[in-house]
Amino acid sequence: MTLTDINDHLPQADAEHTFADLGVIPEITEALEKLGIVNPFPIQSLAIPIAIAGTDMIGQARTGTGKTLAFGVSLLQRIAVPTDPAYAELKAPGLPQALVMCPTRELALQVARDLADASTVRRARVLTVYGGVGYETQLDTLAAGVDVVVGTPGRLLDLVNRRSLDLSQVRVLVLDEADEMLDLGFLPDVERLISKTPASRQTLLFSATMPAAIVALARMHLNQPVNVRAEAHDSQLTVPDTTQFVYQAHDLDKPEIVGRILQSPTCTRTMIFTRTKRAAQRLADELVDRGFKATSIHGDLNQVAREKALKKFREGKVSVLVATDVAARGIDITDVSHVINYECPDSEMTYVHRIGRTGRAGAKGTAVTLVDWADITRWKVINRALDLHFPELLETYSTSAHLYEDLEIPEGTRGRLVDAAPREPRHKDSDGHHKDGHHKDRHKDRPKRERSRRRLRNGEPVEGAAEAPESAPAESAPAESADAGEARPARNRRRRRRSTGSADQAPTE
């Protein structure tokens, strides 16, 4: 495998060139102009001319630098759509001509959305395929005919095995975020899917890093690829437009710290990362209690709930999204001002992917990492691997002056919004009913029963018996009324065994 390296280091979009200068057809440039996208970013300027020519390519760039359009524009240009004269000449019209594999559902949805936006004039049919939802819509759409399929490896392979997805006519194959697919264990599925595509296809591989397994995958399945980097060899993996702060903070003080950061005038839309699903939900609930518009996304939520949470965050109905690493991979929202690592990431690449949610597409961003005492060693490993120049962490509390100064928090800010309305208790609905359907005032008007404070035996008080406390329950049934006659003799009660066998046999569970 021959590698041709093309390197460039451009921090901003190329204002001197347009997509038309790169050889993009008018139908696509017109659709991009409607979205306000005119000037390409470095990875786009380098990758699009090569990809349009049909050459295999390895694209390496940091997250948030515009990789989706780098392969998406060329992919849409190289396929035939039903309005093209060449469409009728296809060997099997209606079968997918392009396949994009993504590691997560959220990334697949984002890529499909970008492709659909870029093809609003050309009208390419794009289908998103992922697990967690029913098969019916996906099967019906495949039967009706599609041009581009974007999906996660698991569901794609499932549809192939069902013979519902035919990849024999794929002309362009894209592996997006290949290093993340490796981390999530999708590499065997990816290789099986690649084997279902024609050997004559064009393959485009995009990855933020190039571990040995991804290099081996490229050598096996790419044909003399051109290696494109949108930064110099010695560039940091983190985006330079993101200002990073790292503090040593106590776990019990973190919610208060976060509450104050969220009230900074520069903090408009924030993503907060936690390690576990439970921690994500607990922090989201805590922030809502403090008066912030927050929601969460994690593995315990079904796909519908996750999409609703993302939609609220994308549309600005909530300004804070608390997420776990896996659930947040692939979320592409350009106007995220702050990323907060509520807990220290597990590895340097997790750190890169987390803070890559801000400072995207040339925008400025802020990343704050809160490191507990137990994670100091873990952070030192990350700091050394990424050369971040944070060897010693400053002990920080919610009242620390440097926290207010660094993040431009107004003086006197507290971690709770003053005008926040108290939340309704979780066990009651808006009508005051408990979840089990009982009304809170069900026993309100019931007359109180007088309880005897004297010990009774067969309806008669026991002489000399000590009186029980007022709050203690009576030890026997209340006394009979005066006309009830003599007390009834005690009945012998026999326990009836439910299990089979002799009377001496112990009951079974």
N, C-alpha and C positions, 0 to 999 in steps of 0.2 A: 504494500500500500504506500503510495507516494503522497506526502503531505506538502502542500504549498501554503506557507504562512503569509497572511496579510494582517498587518497590525496598524492600528491607528489610535490616537488618543485625543478625542474630541469631547469636551465636557458638556457641550450644549448641542442643540439641533443645528444642522448646517443651513444657515439662512441664505446662503448663496445658491443653493440648489433646491429643486422641487422633485417630487416623485416622477413627474413627467421626464425630467432630465435623466432619471435612472432607467428609462425605457418602459415605464408602466403605462398601460393602455388608458385612453381617455375615460372609459366607463368606470374604472376603479379610481382614478384621480378625482373624477367628479364626485363620487361617493365620499371620498376622504375629505374633500373641500367642504362638503356639507357639514362634516363633523368638526371643521376647523383645523384639520390636519393638512398642512401644506408642505412644511419642511421636514425632511427625514432626519432621524437621529443616527448617530455613528454606525451602530450595528445594522441599521436599515440601509444606509448608504453603501456599506460594504457588501451586505449579503444579497440584496435584491438583484443587482445585475448578474451575479453569479448564478443564483437560483433560477432566474428567468431563462438563462441559457441551458438549463437542464443538467448542470453539473452537481454531483454529490458534494455535500458541504457539512462541515462541523462548525457550528457557531458557538463561540464561548464569550459570554458577557455576563456582567453582574445582573442580579435581579432588578427589575424596574427600569430597564434601559430600552424597552421597546422591541423585545424579541418576537412578540406575537405577529406584528405586522411585517417583521423581517421575513418570515416564512409565509405569512398569510397572503400578502399581496402577490408574491410570485406563484403561490399555489393556485389562487383564483384565476390568474392569467393563463396558466398552463392547462386548465381543464376546459372542456366544452360544455356549455350550458344549453338547455333546450332552445333558446333563441338563436343559437349559432347555426350557420349552414352545415358546419362539420359535425353537429350532434347526430344527425341522421346517419352518418357514415360510421358511427361507432359500432364495434362488434357486438356489444350488448348494452344498448342505451338503457339508462336507469340504474345500472349497477354503479357503486361508488368508484369514482376516479381518483379520489384522494382520501388518505387516512391519516388522522392526527391522533397520536397516543399521548395521554396525559396521566400523571400519577394520581390525581384526586378529582372528585366530582366537581368541586368548586372551580378548579382550573379548567376542566373540560367545558363547563358552562361559560366561563369567561372567554375562552378561545372561540367557542362557537358564536358567542355574541359579537365579538370583534369581526369575525369572518362575515357574519350576516350584515353587519354595518358597512363593511367594505364592499359588499356585493349588492347593495340596495338598487343600484342601476343595472347591474349585469344579471341579477336574479338567480344566483346560484342557490341550489337547494342544500341546506346544511342541516344535518341531524346530529343531536347530542345523545350519546349512549353511555349510561352509567347505571350502577346498581342502586338498590334502595328504593326503587320505584317499580311499578308494574311493567310487564312486557308489552301490553297491548298496543300502546301508542307507538312504541319503537318498531314493533313488528309491522303495524299498518303503514307507517311511513316508509319503511324499507320496501314493502310490497308495492307502494305507489311509485317508488323511484327517488333516488337521492344522488347528489353529485359529490358531496363531501361528508364524511363521517368523522366526528370528533368524540372520543370516548376514553374510558379507563380500561386497562388491559383485562381485568376480570370479566366484566360484562361483555366486552368485545369477543373474548374467547368463548364465552358461553353462547353467544349468538352464532358464532362460527360453527361450534359443535352441534348446534341445533339445525344447521344448514339454512339459517334465516339470513345470514350475512355472507355474501360472496365477495371475496377480496381478489378475485382473479383478474379484475380490470383496473386495479389500482396503478396509477401512473406516478403519483407523488406520495411518498411515505414520510411523515414527520414524527420524530421522537422529541417531544418537548419536556424539558426538565428531566433529562435522562438520569442525572445523579439522584434525584428524589425517587424515581422509580426503582433505582437500585436500593436505596435506603429502605423502601417499603416492601422489598422482596418481590417486585413484579418482573424481574429480569427474565425468569423462565417463561412466563406468559408472553412477554414481549418477543422473545425469540420464536415461540410457537406461532405467533401472529405474523411475524416477518416471513416465516416459511410458507405462509398461505398466499403471499403476494408474488407477482411476477419478478423474475430475476432482472428484467429490463427496466424496472422502476427507477425513479430518482429518489434518493434517500437524503433527508436533511435532519441532522442531529444537533439539538441545542442543549447546552448544559452549562451551569454556572461553574462547575468544577469538573475535572477530568480524572477521576480515580481509575485504578488499573482495570477494573471490570468494564468500565465504559470504553476505555481505549481498546480493550479486547473485542468488545461488541462492534465498535467502529471498524476495526480491521477485518472482522469476519463478514460484515454486511454492507459496507460502503465501498464504492468503486472509485479509487483514486480521488478522494475528497480534497476539497480546498478547506484549509483550516483558517477560520476568520475570527479575529479577536478585536473587540471594540476598545481595548485599552492596552497599554504597554505590558510587557512581561512582568515587570516588577510592581504593577499597580496593586493596591489593596483590593480585597474582595468586597469590602464595604463601600457603599456609594459615598463619594466625597461631599455631596450636597447635604448629607445627614450629619447634624451635630450630635455627638454622643456624650452622655453623662453616665458615670457609673458610681453608685454610692453603696456604702456598707450600711444596711438598715436592719432593724429588728423586725421580726415577722409580725408582732402584735401592733407595730406602729405603721405598717405598710398601708392599710386602708386609709389612714389619716393623711399620709404622704400623697397617695394617689388622689384623694379628694381635693387637696390643695393644688396639685399640678393641673387638674382638670379645670380649675378656675383661672388659669393664666390666660391673658388676652390673646396670646399666640396659639392657644390650644383650641382648635376648632373641631377636629374629628380624630378620635383616638382609638388605637387598637392595643389591648392589654393581653399579654400572653402568660399562661400558667402551664404547669407541667401536667396536671391531672384534670379529668373531667369534673370531679367533685369540687376542686378548687375554683375552676372557672365558674361553675354555677353559684357557688357560695359568694364569690367576689361580686358577680353581677347582681345578686340579691342585695348584698351589702351596699353597693353603689345606688341602687334604686331606693333603698331605705334612706340614704343620705340625700336624696332628691335629684340625682342625676338620671338622665335618660340613657339607660344602658340595657344591653341584651347580651346573650351568650350564644356561642356555637361550639359544640363538642360532640363526641361520639355517642353520647346517650340520647341525643336528639335524632328523630327520624329525618329523612331527607326533606320532607315538606317543611318541617319546623326550621331546619337549617336554612332553607331557601328564603323563608319568611324573615328570619333574623337578618340575613344578608340584604334582603330588599329594603328593610327598614333602615339599615345602616347606610346603604348606598343612596337612598332617597332623602336622608337627613332626618328621618323621624326619630332616630336615636343617634346620639353623638359618640357613644362609647360601645365598643364591641369587645367582649372578653372571650378569648378563644384558646384552645389547645393547639399545639403545633401541627398535628396531622389535619385537623379540621380547617386550619387557616391557610394551609398551603395552596397557592394558586389564586388567592383572593387578590384581585387587581383593582384597587380603588385609588385613583390618582391623587385625591385631595386629602389624604390622611396626614395630618400635621404632626402627630406624636405617636410613637410606639413605646410602650412601657413593658419591660420584662419584669413582671411581678416576682418571678423567681429566676435564679441564674439558669441559663440554658444548659443543656446536657453536653453540647459540643460546640466547636467553633462554627461549624456549618449551620447548626440550628440558630446560632446567633446571627449569622449572615442572612439567613432566610427570614428571620423575625424582623430585623430592623430594615430589611428590604421592602417592607410594606409601606414605608414612608420615604420621602425623597425620590419619588418615582417620576420618570419622564422629565427630568430637569428641574423639578420643584424642590424647594427647601423642606427639610424635615428635621425632627428632633427625636432622638432615641434615648430613653432613660432605663437603666438597668439597676435593679435593687438586689443586692447580694447579701444574703444572711451570713452569719458567722460560720455556719457549718459548710458553706459553699465557697469559702475563700480560696481553698486549694484548686477547686474546679475552675474558678474564674482565672486564676493565675495561668492555668494551662491554656485557656481560651485567649487570654491576653498575649501570651507568648506566641501562640500559633498564628494569630492575626496581626501581631505587631501593633497593638492599639495604644501603647504608651499609658496604660493604667496599672502599673505594678503595685502601687499602694493605694488603697481605697480610703476615702475620708469617711469617718463615722458620722452618719447623718440621721437626724430625727426630723419629725414634722415641724419642729420649732427652730431648726437650724437656719441661721441667717444666710449661709451660702446657698441653701436650697432655694430660698426666695429670690436671691440675686441671679443665680444661674438660669432659672426657668422663668424669670420675669413675673413672679407671683406677687400680686398686690399686697402691700403690708396690711396686716390685720386679718388676712384670709384664714378661714377655718375650713376643716375638711368636710363640712356639711352645709348644703345650701340653706340660707336662713328661711326662705319662704317655702321650703319643701313641705308638702302635705303628708301627714302620717299615712302609712299604708294600712289597708284593711287586713286584719289577721287572716292567715292562710286557711284556717279551718272553717271560715264562715264566708258565705257568699254575700252579694250585694244586698240581699233581702234579710240578712241576719240569720240565715239558715246554716246549720252545720252541714258538712259534706254528706253525712249519713241521712239527711232529710229531716232531722228533728229541729224544731224551732227553738231558739234560745229561751223563749218565754213560755214554753209548753207547760211547765209546772208552776208558773208564777202565781196563779189564782187558786191552786189546790190548798185546802185548809190544812194547817199543820196538825199532825197527830200528837196528842199528849203521850209522853212516854213516862212510864213508872220508874221512879228512882229507887224503888225498894225491891229487894229480891223476893220472888214468889215461888211457891211450890204447890202444884196442883190447884192453882188459883188462890191460894191463901198466903199471906205474907209470912216470911220466916222470921221468927223472933230473934232479935239480936244480930240480925244480918246487917253488915255495913252498907251504907248507901253508896251506890255507884256514882261516879262523876257525871255531870250533866251531859256531857258530850258523848259518854260511852253508851253503846247500844245495849238494850235489855238482853239478858242471857236466855230468856224463855219467852214463850208466847204470852201476850197480854192476858190479864185475868178475864174470866167469863163474867157475864152480867149476873146480878143477884138471882134472877129467876131461871137461871140455867140449870139449877139443881146441883147434884153432887158432881164432883169432877169425874170425867170419863177415865176409866182405867187405861193404863198405858198399853198400847198394842205392840205385840212382838213383830218386828219387821225383819223379813228375810230377804237377803240379797240374792237375786236370781242371776245365775251365771249365764252369760251369752255364748260362751264357747262350748264346743262339743266335748264329750268325754265324761268321765266319772265326776262325782261331786267333789272329790279330793283333788281334782286336777286344777292347777293354777290357771286363771284366766289368761287368754292370749291377747296380745296387743292388736 
